Amino acid sequence: RVKTLHPAVHGGILAVRGNAEHEAAMAEQNIVPIDLVVLNLYAFEATVAKGSDFSTCIENIDIGGPSMLRSSAKNHAYVTIASSPDQYAELMAEMES
């Protein structure tokens, strides 16, 4: 159930580039910086709205996605976040320019 709540993931997202302490900790833990986070949050509201059973609704409470989104926002100077397919075309155009 826990896929993305891992120190290597959040460490790579939260690390401040150019910060000697952060870079030393990353090297010690073999963590690589993550500069781009692309995620889609679970459709919890849609799952509830369509009348899914309780256990299905519980399984559609996204924990990792919002955590990665918040980590990315906290380190916005170094990390780009795309949290919706509606953002993909603009992101790709920016990356190709």
Secondary structure, DSSP 8 states (H G I E B T S, - for coil): --SS--HHHHHHHH--TT-HHHHHHHHHHT-----EEE-----HHHHHHTT--HHHHHHT--SHHHHHHHHHHHTTTT-EEE-SGGGHHHHHHHHH-
